[in-house]
Amino acid sequence: MIAALLLFSAITLALGIAVAVWRARSERRHGLFPGTEPGEGDHIIDNGYISGGPGGGHPTITRVTRDPQRYARAFVPRRKEKDK
């Protein structure tokens, strides 16, 4: 019983790894990389929701820059604490 469970687990793991490798190679061949090309302008993401009732919901639009330098600066604190 334990041997069968170990064999099943090993086969499942091997299949999972094979599928992951196949998908990664397929994406590279077809140029399907995640993300977007750097450039000018912003991506506009509409991430609002409607609660289902009249007057409910929360409309929100998020702008994400395509410039890698501006994107990185967004994560740096505006004021750094001075060394004490």
PDB file with one MODEL, atoms N, CA, C and O in Angstrom:
MODEL        1
ATOM      1  N   MET A   1       0.824  -1.194   0.000  1.00  0.00           N
ATOM      2  CA  MET A   1       0.000   0.000   0.000  1.00  0.00           C
ATOM      3  C   MET A   1       0.871   1.262   0.000  1.00  0.00           C
ATOM      4  O   MET A   1       0.631   2.189  -0.774  1.00  0.00           O
ATOM      5  N   ILE A   2       1.876   1.289   0.868  1.00  0.00           N
ATOM      6  CA  ILE A   2       2.756   2.454   0.941  1.00  0.00           C
ATOM      7  C   ILE A   2       3.586   2.568  -0.338  1.00  0.00           C
ATOM      8  O   ILE A   2       3.829   3.669  -0.833  1.00  0.00           O
ATOM      9  N   ALA A   3       4.021   1.415  -0.871  1.00  0.00           N
ATOM     10  CA  ALA A   3       4.804   1.435  -2.109  1.00  0.00           C
ATOM     11  C   ALA A   3       3.973   1.997  -3.263  1.00  0.00           C
ATOM     12  O   ALA A   3       4.485   2.756  -4.086  1.00  0.00           O
ATOM     13  N   ALA A   4       2.699   1.628  -3.322  1.00  0.00           N
ATOM     14  CA  ALA A   4       1.817   2.133  -4.382  1.00  0.00           C
ATOM     15  C   ALA A   4       1.615   3.640  -4.232  1.00  0.00           C
ATOM     16  O   ALA A   4       1.596   4.369  -5.224  1.00  0.00           O
ATOM     17  N   LEU A   5       1.464   4.101  -2.997  1.00  0.00           N
ATOM     18  CA  LEU A   5       1.288   5.530  -2.752  1.00  0.00           C
ATOM     19  C   LEU A   5       2.548   6.309  -3.140  1.00  0.00           C
ATOM     20  O   LEU A   5       2.456   7.383  -3.736  1.00  0.00           O
ATOM     21  N   LEU A   6       3.712   5.775  -2.807  1.00  0.00           N
ATOM     22  CA  LEU A   6       4.969   6.420  -3.187  1.00  0.00           C
ATOM     23  C   LEU A   6       5.144   6.449  -4.704  1.00  0.00           C
ATOM     24  O   LEU A   6       5.598   7.447  -5.264  1.00  0.00           O
ATOM     25  N   LEU A   7       4.783   5.349  -5.364  1.00  0.00           N
ATOM     26  CA  LEU A   7       4.877   5.293  -6.819  1.00  0.00           C
ATOM     27  C   LEU A   7       3.934   6.315  -7.459  1.00  0.00           C
ATOM     28  O   LEU A   7       4.317   7.022  -8.391  1.00  0.00           O
ATOM     29  N   PHE A   8       2.704   6.387  -6.957  1.00  0.00           N
ATOM     30  CA  PHE A   8       1.729   7.355  -7.466  1.00  0.00           C
ATOM     31  C   PHE A   8       2.232   8.780  -7.257  1.00  0.00           C
ATOM     32  O   PHE A   8       2.113   9.620  -8.149  1.00  0.00           O
ATOM     33  N   SER A   9       2.794   9.054  -6.080  1.00  0.00           N
ATOM     34  CA  SER A   9       3.319  10.391  -5.787  1.00  0.00           C
ATOM     35  C   SER A   9       4.481  10.743  -6.711  1.00  0.00           C
ATOM     36  O   SER A   9       4.566  11.869  -7.200  1.00  0.00           O
ATOM     37  N   ALA A  10       5.363   9.798  -6.948  1.00  0.00           N
ATOM     38  CA  ALA A  10       6.515  10.037  -7.820  1.00  0.00           C
ATOM     39  C   ALA A  10       6.067  10.302  -9.259  1.00  0.00           C
ATOM     40  O   ALA A  10       6.594  11.193  -9.925  1.00  0.00           O
ATOM     41  N   ILE A  11       5.096   9.526  -9.729  1.00  0.00           N
ATOM     42  CA  ILE A  11       4.584   9.726 -11.090  1.00  0.00           C
ATOM     43  C   ILE A  11       3.909  11.086 -11.209  1.00  0.00           C
ATOM     44  O   ILE A  11       4.113  11.794 -12.194  1.00  0.00           O
ATOM     45  N   THR A  12       3.106  11.456 -10.211  1.00  0.00           N
ATOM     46  CA  THR A  12       2.426  12.751 -10.225  1.00  0.00           C
ATOM     47  C   THR A  12       3.431  13.893 -10.212  1.00  0.00           C
ATOM     48  O   THR A  12       3.273  14.866 -10.949  1.00  0.00           O
ATOM     49  N   LEU A  13       4.449  13.786  -9.392  1.00  0.00           N
ATOM     50  CA  LEU A  13       5.486  14.814  -9.331  1.00  0.00           C
ATOM     51  C   LEU A  13       6.231  14.922 -10.656  1.00  0.00           C
ATOM     52  O   LEU A  13       6.487  16.026 -11.136  1.00  0.00           O
ATOM     53  N   ALA A  14       6.580  13.787 -11.248  1.00  0.00           N
ATOM     54  CA  ALA A  14       7.288  13.792 -12.529  1.00  0.00           C
ATOM     55  C   ALA A  14       6.429  14.421 -13.624  1.00  0.00           C
ATOM     56  O   ALA A  14       6.936  15.192 -14.439  1.00  0.00           O
ATOM     57  N   LEU A  15       5.141  14.102 -13.653  1.00  0.00           N
ATOM     58  CA  LEU A  15       4.247  14.699 -14.645  1.00  0.00           C
ATOM     59  C   LEU A  15       4.119  16.203 -14.434  1.00  0.00           C
ATOM     60  O   LEU A  15       4.106  16.966 -15.400  1.00  0.00           O
ATOM     61  N   GLY A  16       4.023  16.633 -13.181  1.00  0.00           N
ATOM     62  CA  GLY A  16       3.928  18.060 -12.886  1.00  0.00           C
ATOM     63  C   GLY A  16       5.161  18.817 -13.344  1.00  0.00           C
ATOM     64  O   GLY A  16       5.050  19.899 -13.919  1.00  0.00           O
ATOM     65  N   ILE A  17       6.326  18.258 -13.096  1.00  0.00           N
ATOM     66  CA  ILE A  17       7.575  18.894 -13.527  1.00  0.00           C
ATOM     67  C   ILE A  17       7.659  18.923 -15.050  1.00  0.00           C
ATOM     68  O   ILE A  17       8.084  19.922 -15.631  1.00  0.00           O
ATOM     69  N   ALA A  18       7.257  17.831 -15.698  1.00  0.00           N
ATOM     70  CA  ALA A  18       7.295  17.778 -17.160  1.00  0.00           C
ATOM     71  C   ALA A  18       6.373  18.826 -17.776  1.00  0.00           C
ATOM     72  O   ALA A  18       6.746  19.479 -18.750  1.00  0.00           O
ATOM     73  N   VAL A  19       5.182  18.991 -17.222  1.00  0.00           N
ATOM     74  CA  VAL A  19       4.240  19.990 -17.739  1.00  0.00           C
ATOM     75  C   VAL A  19       4.788  21.398 -17.523  1.00  0.00           C
ATOM     76  O   VAL A  19       4.672  22.245 -18.409  1.00  0.00           O
ATOM     77  N   ALA A  20       5.381  21.660 -16.362  1.00  0.00           N
ATOM     78  CA  ALA A  20       5.943  22.986 -16.086  1.00  0.00           C
ATOM     79  C   ALA A  20       7.079  23.313 -17.056  1.00  0.00           C
ATOM     80  O   ALA A  20       7.151  24.431 -17.565  1.00  0.00           O
ATOM     81  N   VAL A  21       7.952  22.365 -17.314  1.00  0.00           N
ATOM     82  CA  VAL A  21       9.063  22.577 -18.251  1.00  0.00           C
ATOM     83  C   VAL A  21       8.525  22.781 -19.662  1.00  0.00           C
ATOM     84  O   VAL A  21       8.999  23.659 -20.382  1.00  0.00           O
ATOM     85  N   TRP A  22       7.542  21.982 -20.063  1.00  0.00           N
ATOM     86  CA  TRP A  22       6.955  22.103 -21.397  1.00  0.00           C
ATOM     87  C   TRP A  22       6.324  23.477 -21.594  1.00  0.00           C
ATOM     88  O   TRP A  22       6.504  24.095 -22.643  1.00  0.00           O
ATOM     89  N   ARG A  23       5.586  23.963 -20.593  1.00  0.00           N
ATOM     90  CA  ARG A  23       4.937  25.275 -20.708  1.00  0.00           C
ATOM     91  C   ARG A  23       5.970  26.397 -20.759  1.00  0.00           C
ATOM     92  O   ARG A  23       5.811  27.344 -21.530  1.00  0.00           O
ATOM     93  N   ALA A  24       7.022  26.303 -19.951  1.00  0.00           N
ATOM     94  CA  ALA A  24       8.056  27.345 -19.954  1.00  0.00           C
ATOM     95  C   ALA A  24       8.750  27.408 -21.314  1.00  0.00           C
ATOM     96  O   ALA A  24       8.994  28.497 -21.833  1.00  0.00           O
ATOM     97  N   ARG A  25       9.066  26.260 -21.889  1.00  0.00           N
ATOM     98  CA  ARG A  25       9.708  26.243 -23.207  1.00  0.00           C
ATOM     99  C   ARG A  25       8.765  26.748 -24.288  1.00  0.00           C
ATOM    100  O   ARG A  25       9.183  27.457 -25.203  1.00  0.00           O
ATOM    101  N   SER A  26       7.499  26.385 -24.181  1.00  0.00           N
ATOM    102  CA  SER A  26       6.509  26.826 -25.160  1.00  0.00           C
ATOM    103  C   SER A  26       6.358  28.343 -25.130  1.00  0.00           C
ATOM    104  O   SER A  26       6.264  28.978 -26.180  1.00  0.00           O
ATOM    105  N   GLU A  27       6.335  28.925 -23.933  1.00  0.00           N
ATOM    106  CA  GLU A  27       6.211  30.374 -23.810  1.00  0.00           C
ATOM    107  C   GLU A  27       7.429  31.076 -24.386  1.00  0.00           C
ATOM    108  O   GLU A  27       7.297  32.127 -25.014  1.00  0.00           O
ATOM    109  N   ARG A  28       8.607  30.514 -24.184  1.00  0.00           N
ATOM    110  CA  ARG A  28       9.816  31.127 -24.730  1.00  0.00           C
ATOM    111  C   ARG A  28       9.814  31.076 -26.255  1.00  0.00           C
ATOM    112  O   ARG A  28      10.194  32.042 -26.917  1.00  0.00           O
ATOM    113  N   ARG A  29       9.381  29.940 -26.806  1.00  0.00           N
ATOM    114  CA  ARG A  29       9.363  29.791 -28.258  1.00  0.00           C
ATOM    115  C   ARG A  29       8.406  30.766 -28.926  1.00  0.00           C
ATOM    116  O   ARG A  29       8.698  31.301 -29.995  1.00  0.00           O
ATOM    117  N   HIS A  30       7.267  30.994 -28.294  1.00  0.00           N
ATOM    118  CA  HIS A  30       6.241  31.838 -28.898  1.00  0.00           C
ATOM    119  C   HIS A  30       6.303  33.279 -28.410  1.00  0.00           C
ATOM    120  O   HIS A  30       5.457  34.091 -28.783  1.00  0.00           O
ATOM    121  N   GLY A  31       7.289  33.607 -27.586  1.00  0.00           N
ATOM    122  CA  GLY A  31       7.452  34.979 -27.117  1.00  0.00           C
ATOM    123  C   GLY A  31       6.373  35.427 -26.147  1.00  0.00           C
ATOM    124  O   GLY A  31       6.025  36.608 -26.117  1.00  0.00           O
ATOM    125  N   LEU A  32       5.845  34.521 -25.366  1.00  0.00           N
ATOM    126  CA  LEU A  32       4.782  34.862 -24.419  1.00  0.00           C
ATOM    127  C   LEU A  32       5.364  35.093 -23.033  1.00  0.00           C
ATOM    128  O   LEU A  32       5.154  34.290 -22.124  1.00  0.00           O
ATOM    129  N   PHE A  33       6.082  36.169 -22.877  1.00  0.00           N
ATOM    130  CA  PHE A  33       6.670  36.479 -21.584  1.00  0.00           C
ATOM    131  C   PHE A  33       5.692  37.314 -20.773  1.00  0.00           C
ATOM    132  O   PHE A  33       4.966  38.127 -21.346  1.00  0.00           O
ATOM    133  N   PRO A  34       5.651  37.138 -19.461  1.00  0.00           N
ATOM    134  CA  PRO A  34       4.759  37.958 -18.645  1.00  0.00           C
ATOM    135  C   PRO A  34       5.236  39.407 -18.612  1.00  0.00           C
ATOM    136  O   PRO A  34       6.420  39.688 -18.796  1.00  0.00           O
ATOM    137  N   GLY A  35       4.318  40.302 -18.381  1.00  0.00           N
ATOM    138  CA  GLY A  35       4.684  41.708 -18.288  1.00  0.00           C
ATOM    139  C   GLY A  35       4.510  42.418 -19.619  1.00  0.00           C
ATOM    140  O   GLY A  35       3.907  41.889 -20.552  1.00  0.00           O
ATOM    141  N   THR A  36       5.045  43.615 -19.685  1.00  0.00           N
ATOM    142  CA  THR A  36       4.937  44.423 -20.894  1.00  0.00           C
ATOM    143  C   THR A  36       6.286  45.020 -21.225  1.00  0.00           C
ATOM    144  O   THR A  36       7.192  45.049 -20.392  1.00  0.00           O
ATOM    145  N   GLU A  37       6.404  45.485 -22.424  1.00  0.00           N
ATOM    146  CA  GLU A  37       7.633  46.137 -22.854  1.00  0.00           C
ATOM    147  C   GLU A  37       7.738  47.506 -22.195  1.00  0.00           C
ATOM    148  O   GLU A  37       6.727  48.192 -22.046  1.00  0.00           O
ATOM    149  N   PRO A  38       8.943  47.921 -21.797  1.00  0.00           N
ATOM    150  CA  PRO A  38       9.105  49.265 -21.252  1.00  0.00           C
ATOM    151  C   PRO A  38       8.774  50.305 -22.317  1.00  0.00           C
ATOM    152  O   PRO A  38       8.937  50.065 -23.514  1.00  0.00           O
ATOM    153  N   GLY A  39       8.312  51.446 -21.864  1.00  0.00           N
ATOM    154  CA  GLY A  39       7.981  52.496 -22.811  1.00  0.00           C
ATOM    155  C   GLY A  39       7.441  53.714 -22.100  1.00  0.00           C
ATOM    156  O   GLY A  39       7.624  53.884 -20.894  1.00  0.00           O
ATOM    157  N   GLU A  40       6.777  54.554 -22.855  1.00  0.00           N
ATOM    158  CA  GLU A  40       6.201  55.770 -22.299  1.00  0.00           C
ATOM    159  C   GLU A  40       4.731  55.543 -22.006  1.00  0.00           C
ATOM    160  O   GLU A  40       4.103  54.631 -22.545  1.00  0.00           O
ATOM    161  N   GLY A  41       4.197  56.390 -21.142  1.00  0.00           N
ATOM    162  CA  GLY A  41       2.778  56.309 -20.828  1.00  0.00           C
ATOM    163  C   GLY A  41       2.496  55.393 -19.653  1.00  0.00           C
ATOM    164  O   GLY A  41       3.409  54.894 -18.996  1.00  0.00           O
ATOM    165  N   ASP A  42       1.233  55.187 -19.406  1.00  0.00           N
ATOM    166  CA  ASP A  42       0.796  54.381 -18.269  1.00  0.00           C
ATOM    167  C   ASP A  42      -0.163  53.293 -18.728  1.00  0.00           C
ATOM    168  O   ASP A  42      -0.821  53.410 -19.761  1.00  0.00           O
ATOM    169  N   HIS A  43      -0.222  52.239 -17.935  1.00  0.00           N
ATOM    170  CA  HIS A  43      -1.298  51.264 -18.057  1.00  0.00           C
ATOM    171  C   HIS A  43      -2.406  51.755 -17.148  1.00  0.00           C
ATOM    172  O   HIS A  43      -2.134  52.212 -16.038  1.00  0.00           O
ATOM    173  N   ILE A  44      -3.629  51.671 -17.588  1.00  0.00           N
ATOM    174  CA  ILE A  44      -4.759  52.081 -16.767  1.00  0.00           C
ATOM    175  C   ILE A  44      -5.526  50.825 -16.392  1.00  0.00           C
ATOM    176  O   ILE A  44      -6.007  50.094 -17.258  1.00  0.00           O
ATOM    177  N   ILE A  45      -5.637  50.581 -15.089  1.00  0.00           N
ATOM    178  CA  ILE A  45      -6.313  49.394 -14.583  1.00  0.00           C
ATOM    179  C   ILE A  45      -7.584  49.837 -13.877  1.00  0.00           C
ATOM    180  O   ILE A  45      -7.531  50.610 -12.920  1.00  0.00           O
ATOM    181  N   ASP A  46      -8.719  49.350 -14.344  1.00  0.00           N
ATOM    182  CA  ASP A  46     -10.003  49.654 -13.715  1.00  0.00           C
ATOM    183  C   ASP A  46     -10.274  48.552 -12.702  1.00  0.00           C
ATOM    184  O   ASP A  46     -10.679  47.452 -13.080  1.00  0.00           O
ATOM    185  N   ASN A  47     -10.058  48.830 -11.426  1.00  0.00           N
ATOM    186  CA  ASN A  47     -10.228  47.816 -10.399  1.00  0.00           C
ATOM    187  C   ASN A  47     -11.345  48.185  -9.433  1.00  0.00           C
ATOM    188  O   ASN A  47     -11.243  47.926  -8.233  1.00  0.00           O
ATOM    189  N   GLY A  48     -12.399  48.782  -9.945  1.00  0.00           N
ATOM    190  CA  GLY A  48     -13.557  49.092  -9.117  1.00  0.00           C
ATOM    191  C   GLY A  48     -14.468  47.880  -9.012  1.00  0.00           C
ATOM    192  O   GLY A  48     -14.259  46.867  -9.680  1.00  0.00           O
ATOM    193  N   TYR A  49     -15.472  48.000  -8.170  1.00  0.00           N
ATOM    194  CA  TYR A  49     -16.439  46.919  -8.050  1.00  0.00           C
ATOM    195  C   TYR A  49     -17.816  47.513  -7.807  1.00  0.00           C
ATOM    196  O   TYR A  49     -17.950  48.654  -7.365  1.00  0.00           O
ATOM    197  N   ILE A  50     -18.828  46.726  -8.103  1.00  0.00           N
ATOM    198  CA  ILE A  50     -20.211  47.122  -7.860  1.00  0.00           C
ATOM    199  C   ILE A  50     -20.769  46.148  -6.840  1.00  0.00           C
ATOM    200  O   ILE A  50     -20.685  44.934  -7.022  1.00  0.00           O
ATOM    201  N   SER A  51     -21.340  46.681  -5.763  1.00  0.00           N
ATOM    202  CA  SER A  51     -21.792  45.812  -4.679  1.00  0.00           C
ATOM    203  C   SER A  51     -23.135  45.159  -4.959  1.00  0.00           C
ATOM    204  O   SER A  51     -23.554  44.286  -4.199  1.00  0.00           O
ATOM    205  N   GLY A  52     -23.810  45.543  -6.004  1.00  0.00           N
ATOM    206  CA  GLY A  52     -25.067  44.897  -6.347  1.00  0.00           C
ATOM    207  C   GLY A  52     -26.292  45.708  -5.998  1.00  0.00           C
ATOM    208  O   GLY A  52     -27.368  45.445  -6.535  1.00  0.00           O
ATOM    209  N   GLY A  53     -26.172  46.670  -5.131  1.00  0.00           N
ATOM    210  CA  GLY A  53     -27.307  47.500  -4.757  1.00  0.00           C
ATOM    211  C   GLY A  53     -27.241  48.846  -5.442  1.00  0.00           C
ATOM    212  O   GLY A  53     -26.209  49.207  -6.007  1.00  0.00           O
ATOM    213  N   PRO A  54     -28.334  49.592  -5.398  1.00  0.00           N
ATOM    214  CA  PRO A  54     -28.299  50.916  -6.009  1.00  0.00           C
ATOM    215  C   PRO A  54     -27.363  51.846  -5.233  1.00  0.00           C
ATOM    216  O   PRO A  54     -27.444  51.944  -4.009  1.00  0.00           O
ATOM    217  N   GLY A  55     -26.503  52.506  -5.940  1.00  0.00           N
ATOM    218  CA  GLY A  55     -25.570  53.436  -5.309  1.00  0.00           C
ATOM    219  C   GLY A  55     -24.391  52.767  -4.641  1.00  0.00           C
ATOM    220  O   GLY A  55     -23.571  53.449  -4.027  1.00  0.00           O
ATOM    221  N   GLY A  56     -24.280  51.465  -4.738  1.00  0.00           N
ATOM    222  CA  GLY A  56     -23.181  50.758  -4.079  1.00  0.00           C
ATOM    223  C   GLY A  56     -21.996  50.592  -5.000  1.00  0.00           C
ATOM    224  O   GLY A  56     -22.105  50.769  -6.213  1.00  0.00           O
ATOM    225  N   GLY A  57     -20.886  50.257  -4.428  1.00  0.00           N
ATOM    226  CA  GLY A  57     -19.695  50.020  -5.218  1.00  0.00           C
ATOM    227  C   GLY A  57     -18.615  51.032  -4.918  1.00  0.00           C
ATOM    228  O   GLY A  57     -18.799  51.968  -4.140  1.00  0.00           O
ATOM    229  N   HIS A  58     -17.493  50.818  -5.557  1.00  0.00           N
ATOM    230  CA  HIS A  58     -16.338  51.667  -5.305  1.00  0.00           C
ATOM    231  C   HIS A  58     -15.527  51.760  -6.590  1.00  0.00           C
ATOM    232  O   HIS A  58     -14.697  50.890  -6.854  1.00  0.00           O
ATOM    233  N   PRO A  59     -15.751  52.799  -7.396  1.00  0.00           N
ATOM    234  CA  PRO A  59     -14.978  52.905  -8.638  1.00  0.00           C
ATOM    235  C   PRO A  59     -13.549  53.373  -8.357  1.00  0.00           C
ATOM    236  O   PRO A  59     -13.343  54.371  -7.666  1.00  0.00           O
ATOM    237  N   THR A  60     -12.588  52.667  -8.883  1.00  0.00           N
ATOM    238  CA  THR A  60     -11.184  53.021  -8.697  1.00  0.00           C
ATOM    239  C   THR A  60     -10.424  52.756  -9.991  1.00  0.00           C
ATOM    240  O   THR A  60     -10.637  51.738 -10.650  1.00  0.00           O
ATOM    241  N   ILE A  61      -9.554  53.662 -10.341  1.00  0.00           N
ATOM    242  CA  ILE A  61      -8.672  53.472 -11.489  1.00  0.00           C
ATOM    243  C   ILE A  61      -7.242  53.613 -10.988  1.00  0.00           C
ATOM    244  O   ILE A  61      -6.907  54.579 -10.301  1.00  0.00           O
ATOM    245  N   THR A  62      -6.406  52.650 -11.336  1.00  0.00           N
ATOM    246  CA  THR A  62      -5.003  52.665 -10.945  1.00  0.00           C
ATOM    247  C   THR A  62      -4.157  52.866 -12.196  1.00  0.00           C
ATOM    248  O   THR A  62      -4.366  52.206 -13.214  1.00  0.00           O
ATOM    249  N   ARG A  63      -3.210  53.775 -12.106  1.00  0.00           N
ATOM    250  CA  ARG A  63      -2.295  54.020 -13.219  1.00  0.00           C
ATOM    251  C   ARG A  63      -0.931  53.433 -12.856  1.00  0.00           C
ATOM    252  O   ARG A  63      -0.387  53.722 -11.790  1.00  0.00           O
ATOM    253  N   VAL A  64      -0.387  52.611 -13.745  1.00  0.00           N
ATOM    254  CA  VAL A  64       0.926  52.000 -13.540  1.00  0.00           C
ATOM    255  C   VAL A  64       1.815  52.424 -14.704  1.00  0.00           C
ATOM    256  O   VAL A  64       1.501  52.169 -15.866  1.00  0.00           O
ATOM    257  N   THR A  65       2.916  53.066 -14.376  1.00  0.00           N
ATOM    258  CA  THR A  65       3.810  53.570 -15.414  1.00  0.00           C
ATOM    259  C   THR A  65       4.519  52.431 -16.138  1.00  0.00           C
ATOM    260  O   THR A  65       4.775  51.376 -15.558  1.00  0.00           O
ATOM    261  N   ARG A  66       4.830  52.657 -17.395  1.00  0.00           N
ATOM    262  CA  ARG A  66       5.580  51.680 -18.176  1.00  0.00           C
ATOM    263  C   ARG A  66       7.077  51.963 -18.133  1.00  0.00           C
ATOM    264  O   ARG A  66       7.871  51.169 -18.637  1.00  0.00           O
ATOM    265  N   ASP A  67       7.472  53.099 -17.531  1.00  0.00           N
ATOM    266  CA  ASP A  67       8.878  53.470 -17.412  1.00  0.00           C
ATOM    267  C   ASP A  67       9.483  52.732 -16.219  1.00  0.00           C
ATOM    268  O   ASP A  67       9.045  52.953 -15.090  1.00  0.00           O
ATOM    269  N   PRO A  68      10.477  51.860 -16.430  1.00  0.00           N
ATOM    270  CA  PRO A  68      11.036  51.076 -15.328  1.00  0.00           C
ATOM    271  C   PRO A  68      11.633  51.926 -14.209  1.00  0.00           C
ATOM    272  O   PRO A  68      11.539  51.555 -13.039  1.00  0.00           O
ATOM    273  N   GLN A  69      12.248  53.068 -14.553  1.00  0.00           N
ATOM    274  CA  GLN A  69      12.853  53.913 -13.519  1.00  0.00           C
ATOM    275  C   GLN A  69      11.789  54.561 -12.645  1.00  0.00           C
ATOM    276  O   GLN A  69      11.921  54.582 -11.421  1.00  0.00           O
ATOM    277  N   ARG A  70      10.744  55.084 -13.255  1.00  0.00           N
ATOM    278  CA  ARG A  70       9.652  55.682 -12.472  1.00  0.00           C
ATOM    279  C   ARG A  70       8.956  54.624 -11.624  1.00  0.00           C
ATOM    280  O   ARG A  70       8.558  54.897 -10.492  1.00  0.00           O
ATOM    281  N   TYR A  71       8.809  53.414 -12.170  1.00  0.00           N
ATOM    282  CA  TYR A  71       8.176  52.327 -11.428  1.00  0.00           C
ATOM    283  C   TYR A  71       9.006  51.972 -10.194  1.00  0.00           C
ATOM    284  O   TYR A  71       8.452  51.761  -9.115  1.00  0.00           O
ATOM    285  N   ALA A  72      10.327  51.906 -10.347  1.00  0.00           N
ATOM    286  CA  ALA A  72      11.203  51.570  -9.221  1.00  0.00           C
ATOM    287  C   ALA A  72      11.184  52.671  -8.166  1.00  0.00           C
ATOM    288  O   ALA A  72      11.202  52.380  -6.970  1.00  0.00           O
ATOM    289  N   ARG A  73      11.148  53.936  -8.597  1.00  0.00           N
ATOM    290  CA  ARG A  73      11.119  55.046  -7.635  1.00  0.00           C
ATOM    291  C   ARG A  73       9.855  55.026  -6.786  1.00  0.00           C
ATOM    292  O   ARG A  73       9.856  55.550  -5.672  1.00  0.00           O
ATOM    293  N   ALA A  74       8.797  54.443  -7.283  1.00  0.00           N
ATOM    294  CA  ALA A  74       7.546  54.392  -6.519  1.00  0.00           C
ATOM    295  C   ALA A  74       7.696  53.550  -5.255  1.00  0.00           C
ATOM    296  O   ALA A  74       6.916  53.708  -4.316  1.00  0.00           O
ATOM    297  N   PHE A  75       8.685  52.660  -5.216  1.00  0.00           N
ATOM    298  CA  PHE A  75       8.868  51.786  -4.065  1.00  0.00           C
ATOM    299  C   PHE A  75       9.922  52.290  -3.087  1.00  0.00           C
ATOM    300  O   PHE A  75      10.144  51.668  -2.048  1.00  0.00           O
ATOM    301  N   VAL A  76      10.573  53.403  -3.402  1.00  0.00           N
ATOM    302  CA  VAL A  76      11.590  53.969  -2.516  1.00  0.00           C
ATOM    303  C   VAL A  76      10.914  54.988  -1.603  1.00  0.00           C
ATOM    304  O   VAL A  76      10.168  55.839  -2.088  1.00  0.00           O
ATOM    305  N   PRO A  77      11.155  54.921  -0.298  1.00  0.00           N
ATOM    306  CA  PRO A  77      10.545  55.900   0.604  1.00  0.00           C
ATOM    307  C   PRO A  77      10.967  57.320   0.236  1.00  0.00           C
ATOM    308  O   PRO A  77      12.102  57.550  -0.181  1.00  0.00           O
ATOM    309  N   ARG A  78      10.059  58.255   0.391  1.00  0.00           N
ATOM    310  CA  ARG A  78      10.356  59.649   0.037  1.00  0.00           C
ATOM    311  C   ARG A  78      11.390  60.242   0.984  1.00  0.00           C
ATOM    312  O   ARG A  78      12.286  60.964   0.548  1.00  0.00           O
ATOM    313  N   ARG A  79      11.275  59.945   2.268  1.00  0.00           N
ATOM    314  CA  ARG A  79      12.245  60.433   3.262  1.00  0.00           C
ATOM    315  C   ARG A  79      12.909  59.236   3.910  1.00  0.00           C
ATOM    316  O   ARG A  79      12.235  58.344   4.427  1.00  0.00           O
ATOM    317  N   LYS A  80      14.208  59.218   3.883  1.00  0.00           N
ATOM    318  CA  LYS A  80      14.941  58.159   4.565  1.00  0.00           C
ATOM    319  C   LYS A  80      15.270  58.637   5.967  1.00  0.00           C
ATOM    320  O   LYS A  80      15.593  59.805   6.182  1.00  0.00           O
ATOM    321  N   GLU A  81      15.184  57.716   6.919  1.00  0.00           N
ATOM    322  CA  GLU A  81      15.578  58.089   8.282  1.00  0.00           C
ATOM    323  C   GLU A  81      17.083  58.255   8.330  1.00  0.00           C
ATOM    324  O   GLU A  81      17.823  57.469   7.737  1.00  0.00           O
ATOM    325  N   LYS A  82      17.532  59.276   9.033  1.00  0.00           N
ATOM    326  CA  LYS A  82      18.968  59.484   9.182  1.00  0.00           C
ATOM    327  C   LYS A  82      19.518  58.454  10.156  1.00  0.00           C
ATOM    328  O   LYS A  82      18.847  58.061  11.110  1.00  0.00           O
ATOM    329  N   ASP A  83      20.743  58.027   9.903  1.00  0.00           N
ATOM    330  CA  ASP A  83      21.385  57.073  10.815  1.00  0.00           C
ATOM    331  C   ASP A  83      21.522  57.697  12.189  1.00  0.00           C
ATOM    332  O   ASP A  83      21.942  58.846  12.329  1.00  0.00           O
ATOM    333  N   LYS A  84      21.166  56.936  13.183  1.00  0.00           N
ATOM    334  CA  LYS A  84      21.208  57.459  14.560  1.00  0.00           C
ATOM    335  C   LYS A  84      22.505  57.127  15.241  1.00  0.00           C
ATOM    336  O   LYS A  84      22.704  57.491  16.399  1.00  0.00           O
TER     337      LYS A  84
ENDMDL
END
